[in-house]
């Protein structure tokens, strides 16, 4: 099966009040393919944060992600989660529009695959995170834990393990 690498570029088109419109452009780094994908795939994530710089420090210390302030007109941080030749997606962090009172976005659950759920859970706790749902098995698949980051956003950690029960 051929594997194709893509670069994701998010370009905010304009800011209108609390609304940000963005264009996501896929630029193939491999031969052009006209075939429609079998099903839609996640290609980008955004983390809504009350304090984007604090969130950037959290994710950098936890996963070693490369997070850089975007040089454009909006307060936006680009998140690179790994090299383009490896599976995964990149994303961004932006200023939460509102407070955590039921009206602001506080969750878009992305799950991150790790080699040791307990070690990363402990590392998240040390960096200021909190456990939302304790470690649980997904029988014959792996281990899953849900955490909250320093901004109150929910995210998952997944460790593959066919022996999980």
Backbone bond lengths (Angstrom), bond angles and torsions (degrees), N, CA, C in turn:
res aa  C-N    CA-C-N  psi(-1)  N-CA   C-N-CA  omega(-1)  CA-C   N-CA-C  phi
1 X - - - 1.434 - - 1.529 108.77 -
2 X 1.320 117.67 127.44 1.458 121.79 179.86 1.522 109.81 -73.96
3 X 1.321 115.83 144.17 1.461 121.56 178.50 1.524 107.56 -118.04
4 X 1.315 116.78 133.15 1.451 121.39 -179.02 1.514 109.29 -118.55
5 X 1.316 116.58 138.06 1.459 122.07 179.14 1.518 108.80 -100.78
6 X 1.316 117.01 140.61 1.448 121.97 179.56 1.514 110.12 -127.05
7 X 1.310 115.95 147.71 1.460 121.87 174.14 1.511 106.59 -104.48
8 X 1.302 117.79 131.65 1.455 122.33 179.40 1.514 108.37 -103.40
9 X 1.314 117.09 127.17 1.446 121.32 176.24 1.513 108.39 -121.72
10 X 1.315 117.36 126.16 1.458 121.61 176.49 1.509 106.97 -105.57
11 X 1.314 115.20 124.11 1.452 119.87 -178.61 1.518 108.59 -124.10
12 X 1.346 119.12 100.88 1.458 119.56 177.56 1.521 110.04 -56.52
13 X 1.332 116.67 127.76 1.455 121.17 -177.82 1.524 111.06 -81.11
14 X 1.326 117.03 -42.92 1.456 120.46 176.54 1.517 108.76 -170.91
15 X 1.293 116.68 161.88 1.454 122.11 176.86 1.531 107.22 -108.78
16 X 1.315 117.33 125.89 1.458 122.13 177.04 1.513 106.72 -126.90
17 X 1.314 117.41 104.54 1.456 120.86 -176.16 1.510 109.47 57.67
18 X 1.335 117.42 -124.23 1.462 122.09 -178.45 1.523 111.13 -96.95
19 X 1.333 117.86 11.45 1.456 120.89 -176.37 1.522 110.62 -107.00
20 X 1.309 116.83 133.22 1.456 121.79 176.62 1.508 108.67 -118.19
21 X 1.298 115.91 123.44 1.452 119.77 174.09 1.511 108.05 -99.30
22 X 1.284 116.56 141.32 1.460 118.89 -178.80 1.514 109.97 -136.29
23 X 1.280 114.53 151.54 1.453 121.91 172.86 1.508 106.81 -109.69
24 X 1.300 116.77 126.18 1.462 120.50 176.52 1.519 107.16 -104.65
25 X 1.295 115.48 118.12 1.462 120.71 -178.94 1.514 109.67 -107.68
26 X 1.304 115.94 131.69 1.459 121.00 174.96 1.517 107.81 -99.91
27 X 1.291 115.67 122.86 1.462 120.63 177.44 1.517 107.52 -115.57
28 X 1.299 116.75 108.23 1.461 120.66 -177.88 1.512 110.67 -66.13
29 X 1.333 115.59 135.88 1.451 121.05 174.70 1.524 109.48 -100.40
30 X 1.314 116.96 3.45 1.455 122.89 -178.55 1.523 108.59 -125.23
31 X 1.328 117.63 -179.71 1.462 119.78 179.76 1.523 111.46 -54.31
32 X 1.327 116.18 142.71 1.463 122.05 -178.86 1.532 109.83 -63.24
33 X 1.313 116.20 134.65 1.454 121.73 -179.61 1.520 108.31 -125.08
34 X 1.337 118.09 124.65 1.454 123.15 -179.71 1.524 112.72 -88.17
35 X 1.325 118.10 -13.39 1.453 123.51 -174.91 1.539 111.94 -65.47
36 X 1.321 116.77 134.48 1.466 122.16 174.74 1.526 109.02 -69.11
37 X 1.327 117.90 142.08 1.467 118.77 176.74 1.529 110.33 -66.80
38 X 1.338 116.03 154.31 1.456 121.18 179.47 1.524 110.71 -60.27
39 X 1.309 116.50 -40.89 1.461 121.63 176.66 1.522 108.50 -150.68
40 X 1.336 119.01 156.24 1.465 120.69 178.81 1.527 111.11 -61.69
41 X 1.324 116.97 145.10 1.461 122.84 -178.72 1.515 109.27 -122.55
42 X 1.287 117.96 150.90 1.451 122.13 172.93 1.525 107.76 -68.71
43 X 1.331 116.82 128.97 1.458 119.99 -178.52 1.525 112.84 -121.82
44 X 1.327 117.69 -5.02 1.457 121.03 -177.17 1.522 107.86 -163.81
45 X 1.292 116.18 151.29 1.454 119.59 173.58 1.514 108.39 -133.55
46 X 1.321 115.59 155.35 1.456 120.86 174.22 1.513 108.73 -129.98
47 X 1.314 114.21 135.81 1.454 121.73 177.33 1.518 106.78 -106.76
48 X 1.323 117.08 120.12 1.462 122.41 178.17 1.526 107.56 -85.86
49 X 1.327 117.18 128.47 1.456 119.87 -173.79 1.527 112.08 -137.47
50 X 1.313 115.39 137.08 1.465 121.16 172.35 1.524 109.62 -65.61
51 X 1.332 115.95 -36.90 1.464 123.06 179.66 1.534 107.36 -131.80
52 X 1.348 117.58 89.26 1.463 120.54 -176.42 1.524 114.26 -56.55
53 X 1.322 118.21 -35.12 1.469 119.50 179.59 1.525 110.91 -67.86
54 X 1.332 117.50 -36.77 1.465 120.91 176.45 1.527 109.93 -66.10
55 X 1.328 116.47 -42.42 1.465 120.66 177.87 1.528 110.27 -62.37
56 X 1.334 117.11 -41.11 1.468 120.97 178.70 1.526 110.28 -61.09
57 X 1.328 117.21 -43.85 1.472 119.96 177.80 1.525 110.96 -61.47
58 X 1.338 117.42 -41.48 1.461 122.13 -179.96 1.531 110.58 -58.87
59 X 1.338 117.52 -54.23 1.461 121.08 -176.16 1.526 112.57 -70.31
60 X 1.327 117.50 -31.41 1.460 120.11 175.77 1.524 110.04 -67.24
61 X 1.336 117.03 -43.91 1.465 119.30 -179.04 1.526 111.59 -70.64
62 X 1.331 117.97 -31.67 1.460 121.10 -177.76 1.532 112.28 -78.87
63 X 1.329 117.64 -49.54 1.465 120.67 -173.02 1.523 114.31 -113.85
64 X 1.317 118.19 -8.09 1.457 120.51 -177.16 1.517 113.06 76.38
65 X 1.337 117.98 18.53 1.461 121.36 179.91 1.518 110.27 -63.86
66 X 1.321 116.12 147.68 1.462 123.02 176.12 1.526 107.04 -90.61
67 X 1.324 117.39 111.01 1.462 122.42 -177.10 1.524 108.24 -120.63
68 X 1.337 114.50 120.58 1.462 120.82 -176.58 1.523 110.78 -127.07
69 X 1.320 116.39 139.22 1.469 121.80 176.68 1.517 108.19 -64.43
70 X 1.332 116.24 130.95 1.457 122.40 178.02 1.520 108.58 -71.98
71 X 1.318 117.39 141.55 1.462 122.17 -177.33 1.522 112.96 -85.90
72 X 1.326 118.42 5.48 1.460 121.93 -178.23 1.522 113.11 -81.56
73 X 1.334 116.54 -170.75 1.464 121.76 -174.27 1.532 115.16 -76.99
74 X 1.306 118.44 -7.17 1.469 120.90 -178.55 1.524 111.05 -110.23
75 X 1.329 116.10 154.60 1.467 120.64 172.79 1.525 107.26 -75.69
76 X 1.317 115.26 100.28 1.460 121.13 -174.56 1.517 108.15 -148.61
77 X 1.309 116.59 136.97 1.463 122.85 179.60 1.513 108.10 -116.54
78 X 1.329 117.25 128.37 1.461 122.75 178.38 1.529 108.51 -85.19
79 X 1.329 116.46 134.17 1.461 122.56 -177.60 1.520 109.21 -114.83
80 X 1.336 115.96 117.58 1.468 121.83 175.69 1.528 106.56 -106.22
81 X 1.338 116.15 118.10 1.467 120.82 -174.84 1.524 113.83 -95.53
82 X 1.320 117.77 -5.75 1.459 120.02 179.01 1.507 111.22 168.75
83 X 1.327 117.00 178.76 1.461 120.40 -179.49 1.529 111.45 -69.89
84 X 1.338 117.45 148.69 1.466 121.14 -175.74 1.527 114.33 -63.43
85 X 1.333 117.98 -21.49 1.472 118.86 -178.95 1.526 112.86 -81.11
86 X 1.330 117.68 -6.96 1.463 121.58 177.58 1.527 110.17 -101.45
87 X 1.343 118.11 152.32 1.460 120.58 178.79 1.521 110.56 -62.13
88 X 1.310 116.06 148.95 1.452 121.20 176.75 1.515 111.42 137.28
89 X 1.321 115.76 174.91 1.452 121.53 -179.74 1.524 110.07 -128.96
90 X 1.307 115.50 158.87 1.450 122.50 174.33 1.523 108.10 -108.19
91 X 1.327 116.28 169.63 1.450 117.99 -177.25 1.506 112.54 -158.46
92 X 1.335 114.59 -151.13 1.451 119.74 -178.18 1.517 111.84 -152.03
93 X 1.317 114.60 165.78 1.466 122.49 174.36 1.519 105.99 -124.77
94 X 1.335 116.88 133.09 1.454 118.09 175.02 1.518 110.82 -139.34
95 X 1.312 114.63 163.62 1.447 121.93 -176.86 1.523 110.41 -63.46
96 X 1.327 115.74 126.92 1.464 121.20 177.38 1.521 108.79 -63.22
97 X 1.313 116.16 135.37 1.454 122.11 179.04 1.528 108.91 -92.07
98 X 1.320 117.03 90.82 1.458 121.97 -178.60 1.514 110.29 114.71
99 X 1.323 114.92 -178.03 1.459 121.11 -179.20 1.519 109.92 -106.37
100 X 1.329 115.84 165.84 1.464 120.13 179.32 1.527 107.47 -78.48
101 X 1.337 115.13 83.49 1.462 121.47 -179.47 1.527 111.21 -135.69
102 X 1.307 115.95 15.42 1.460 120.56 -178.75 1.517 112.95 101.79
103 X 1.343 118.64 -10.01 1.459 120.40 -179.53 1.515 113.25 -105.95
104 X 1.318 118.36 -24.36 1.469 121.45 -178.15 1.525 110.83 -90.65
105 X 1.324 115.12 153.58 1.465 120.08 175.40 1.517 108.08 -69.93
106 X 1.334 116.35 123.42 1.462 120.25 177.94 1.519 112.09 -124.95
107 X 1.316 118.22 3.01 1.456 117.93 -179.62 1.518 112.00 -156.91
108 X 1.272 115.84 129.96 1.454 125.19 161.50 1.506 102.65 -140.43
109 X 1.283 116.52 103.63 1.452 119.66 -169.40 1.523 111.59 -76.27
110 X 1.290 114.05 115.97 1.458 122.06 170.36 1.522 105.83 -110.74
111 X 1.311 116.47 142.56 1.457 120.75 178.57 1.513 108.76 -113.40
112 X 1.323 114.78 133.15 1.451 122.23 -176.23 1.524 109.25 -109.60
113 X 1.328 116.90 127.42 1.460 120.78 177.60 1.524 109.43 -79.85
114 X 1.326 115.85 130.26 1.468 122.19 179.00 1.529 108.91 -130.91
115 X 1.331 116.71 165.66 1.465 119.42 -179.69 1.526 112.55 -90.95
116 X 1.347 117.70 -9.56 1.454 121.30 -179.91 1.529 109.18 -154.03
117 X 1.332 116.01 95.32 1.466 122.25 -177.18 1.534 111.77 -55.18
118 X 1.320 117.56 -43.40 1.467 120.35 -177.03 1.533 111.78 -66.56
119 X 1.321 117.23 -41.35 1.466 120.63 179.68 1.528 110.64 -63.97
120 X 1.331 117.29 -43.51 1.460 120.03 179.77 1.530 111.53 -72.85
121 X 1.309 117.65 -33.51 1.472 119.89 174.28 1.524 109.47 -60.28
122 X 1.330 116.42 -47.26 1.467 120.97 179.84 1.518 111.31 -63.69
123 X 1.319 116.65 -39.59 1.461 121.28 178.69 1.536 110.20 -64.74
124 X 1.327 116.83 -40.10 1.471 121.14 177.69 1.522 110.66 -63.23
125 X 1.316 116.60 -42.84 1.463 120.79 179.23 1.536 110.25 -61.82
126 X 1.314 116.73 -42.22 1.469 121.02 -179.87 1.529 111.62 -66.24
127 X 1.339 117.09 -27.26 1.458 121.47 -179.48 1.527 112.59 -87.91
128 X 1.340 117.20 1.25 1.463 120.44 177.47 1.517 114.69 109.09
129 X 1.327 117.78 4.79 1.460 121.29 178.67 1.520 111.78 -81.28
130 X 1.331 115.91 176.56 1.463 121.76 -179.66 1.529 109.37 -140.96
131 X 1.317 116.27 151.15 1.464 121.20 177.07 1.521 108.65 -79.54
132 X 1.329 116.50 128.24 1.461 121.87 175.97 1.527 109.79 -97.52
133 X 1.340 116.59 -45.57 1.466 123.13 177.15 1.522 106.18 -137.03
134 X 1.341 117.86 123.83 1.472 120.33 -177.51 1.532 113.35 -61.11
135 X 1.317 114.77 162.94 1.464 122.30 178.24 1.524 109.54 -51.85
136 X 1.331 114.68 134.28 1.463 120.47 179.42 1.513 109.07 -143.08
137 X 1.339 116.29 152.03 1.460 118.37 178.26 1.523 111.53 -83.64
138 X 1.298 115.15 147.22 1.457 122.22 163.44 1.523 102.12 -110.23
139 X 1.343 117.78 100.80 1.469 120.96 -171.14 1.528 113.85 -47.64
140 X 1.327 114.55 129.99 1.465 124.02 177.86 1.525 114.16 65.11
141 X 1.341 117.46 11.34 1.460 121.10 -178.28 1.528 111.06 -124.20
142 X 1.345 116.58 -53.68 1.450 118.86 -178.25 1.515 112.91 165.74
143 X 1.326 115.44 -165.83 1.461 123.04 -177.19 1.514 109.66 -113.77
144 X 1.345 115.89 142.31 1.454 121.69 -176.64 1.522 109.41 -134.72
145 X 1.321 116.17 139.00 1.465 122.53 172.91 1.521 106.74 -138.37
146 X 1.340 116.28 142.48 1.454 120.52 174.99 1.516 108.92 -108.67
147 X 1.338 115.38 133.91 1.455 122.33 -178.60 1.517 109.77 -125.28
148 X 1.337 115.41 166.57 1.456 121.42 169.74 1.517 107.12 -116.36
149 X 1.340 115.66 138.24 1.455 119.84 177.66 1.525 110.04 -82.79
150 X 1.309 117.40 -173.51 1.464 121.85 -178.21 1.525 112.45 -66.07
151 X 1.335 117.63 -13.04 1.464 121.91 -178.91 1.527 112.67 -102.95
152 X 1.341 117.33 3.20 1.459 121.11 -179.17 1.517 113.98 86.10
153 X 1.336 117.62 5.51 1.465 121.24 178.98 1.525 110.56 -79.30
154 X 1.312 115.75 139.57 1.456 122.74 178.80 1.520 109.42 -86.51
155 X 1.350 117.14 136.98 1.461 121.39 173.04 1.520 108.24 -148.83
156 X 1.328 115.77 158.40 1.455 120.86 -178.79 1.511 112.25 -111.36
157 X 1.336 115.08 152.84 1.461 122.76 170.56 1.513 106.44 -118.97
158 X 1.328 117.18 132.75 1.458 122.19 -178.52 1.507 110.14 -128.10
159 X 1.343 115.40 131.37 1.463 122.26 176.05 1.532 108.30 -117.83
160 X 1.337 118.38 114.66 1.455 119.63 177.81 1.525 110.93 -62.05
161 X 1.332 116.46 135.92 1.472 122.01 178.26 1.521 107.39 -167.58
162 X 1.328 116.69 102.45 1.460 120.24 -178.73 1.523 112.40 -65.03
163 X 1.345 118.03 -15.43 1.454 122.03 178.99 1.526 113.02 -89.14
164 X 1.325 118.08 -0.12 1.471 120.80 179.93 1.521 110.43 -62.40
165 X 1.319 114.92 134.18 1.462 118.81 179.61 1.528 110.11 -147.62
